[in-house]
Amino acid sequence: MSTNCLQDSARRRMQVIADFQFGQGAGLALFPEGCEAILSRTGRVRQISLEGNRLATVRAMDGRLTLGIEGALRLLSCLTPPAYRVTAAADVAEFVRTGKNTFAKHVIAADPGIRAGDEVMVVDDQDHLLATGSALLSGEEMLFFNYGVAVKVRQGR
């Protein structure tokens, strides 16, 4: 693997993926000028970082992005609530912050547009980032169910 300054065409490609996955404008907010890429042996972009902080990783399986904490913070500031947010109850915020999964019974709000498999941001009731992860349920199911994992947390803050 090698680290290169993200070339303009590669950065634009990552911005288009982010716009597709998170909505218009997300790519520009997520990948500004000066991003660096970690490339695979075949020359494909695997991770994108800014000043040593991982913004996102490209999943080899489907080409979609998984967010790092820094990337999630950037998205949080540009996406209007409730976009890609799952709000966890205050009594479990510390557990989620340490990287524990978020269960459906602890979800107090969720973007109705979330589908199972989407990359989401888990926030508290003041919209402060707790973690990032993958939704295992849709936004509506998270609110309807009283048991089971709603978000498989990938990284806590």
N, C-alpha and C positions, 0 to 999 in steps of 0.2 A: 504494500500500500504506500501511496505517496501523498504528500500534502502540497497542494498547489493553490495559488490565488485563484478563486473561482472566475473562470473566463466569462466574458459577457454573455455568450450564447448559452453556456451551461447554467449561469445564474438565471437567465431569462426562462430556460426550460423548467428550472425548479420553481420559479415564480408562477408559471402557468399551472404546474401541478398543484401548488398551494391554492391558487385561485379556483381551480376545479374542485379541490377537496374542501376548502373552508369558505369559499365565496369571493366575489370580486374585491380586489384590493388587499387581500390577505398576503399575496405573494410579495408585493412591494414592501409591506410592513415586516414580513418575516425575513426576507433576504435582501438587505440593503447593500450598497457598495461596500467593498472590503471584506466580504465573506470569503472563507477558505473552504476548500473541499478536500475530503479524504477520498481518494480514488481506490477502486479495486484493482486487482492485477490486470483486468481486462480494460481498464480505463473508464469504467462507469463511476458516477458519483455515488458514494455510499453515505457519507456524513457531511453536513454543512455546519461550520462553526464560525463564530465571530469573536475575535479577541480571546480565543482559547475556550470559549463556552459553546457547548453543542446546542445548535438551534434545532436541528432535525436530522433524522436518519431516513434514508430511502429504503423501504422494504424491498428486498430482491424478489419476493414472491409475486407482488402485484404492482410495484412501482409507486405505492402511496407513501406518505410521510408519517413518521412517528415523531412526536414532539419531545424535545428536551425542555427542561424548566425555563431556560432563557427564551426559547422559541414560544413557549406557551405564554410567558409574560408579554412578549411582543404582540401575540395574537389577541390576548385579553384586552390590550389597550386599543386595538383597532376594530374589533368586532363588537357590535352593540349587543347588550344582554337581551335575551338569554342564549344567543348563538353559541352552540357547541359547549355549553356549560351545564354541569350537574351540580346543584347546590346540596351540600351535605349538612346534616344537623350539627349544631354547635357541640353537642356532647361527644361526637366522634371525630371532630376536626383534628385533634392531635394524633389519633390513630392513622387517619388518612394521610396526614402530613409526614408520618414516618414510613409511608409506603404500603400500608395495609389496604386491602380491597374495600370498596364502598358497597355496602349491602343495600338492597332495595328499600328495606324498612327505614333506613336512615336518610333517604333522599327526600328533600322537602320541595325541590323544584327541579325541572329539567326542560331543556329545549324540546318542544314537541317534534322538531325536525330530525332529531337524532335517530339513527338506525343502528341496529346491532352491527358491530364491527367498526363503527366510526371512531376516530380519534377524538377524545373529549378532554375538557379541563374540569377538574373538580374544584369547586370554590366554596367559601363559607358564605354566610348570609350578607356579608359586606362586600362580596365579590373579590375577596383576596384569594389568590391561587393557593390551593393545598397540594394538588398533585395533577399529573397527566396520566392518561391510560386509555384503554380500549373499552368501549361500551359493549356489554354483553346482552343488553336489552334495549328496546327502543325507548325514546323519551317518555312516551305514554305508559309503557309497561313498567318503567321504573317507579312511576307514581302509583300505579294500580297494584303491583305485587307487594306483599308483605314479607317475602322471604327470598333468599337467593342473592347472588352477587350481581350488582348492577353495572359496576365498573371494575375491570381488572386493572388495578393501578400499576403502572409501569415505573413511575418515578415520583417520589414524594418530595416535598420542598422542605 
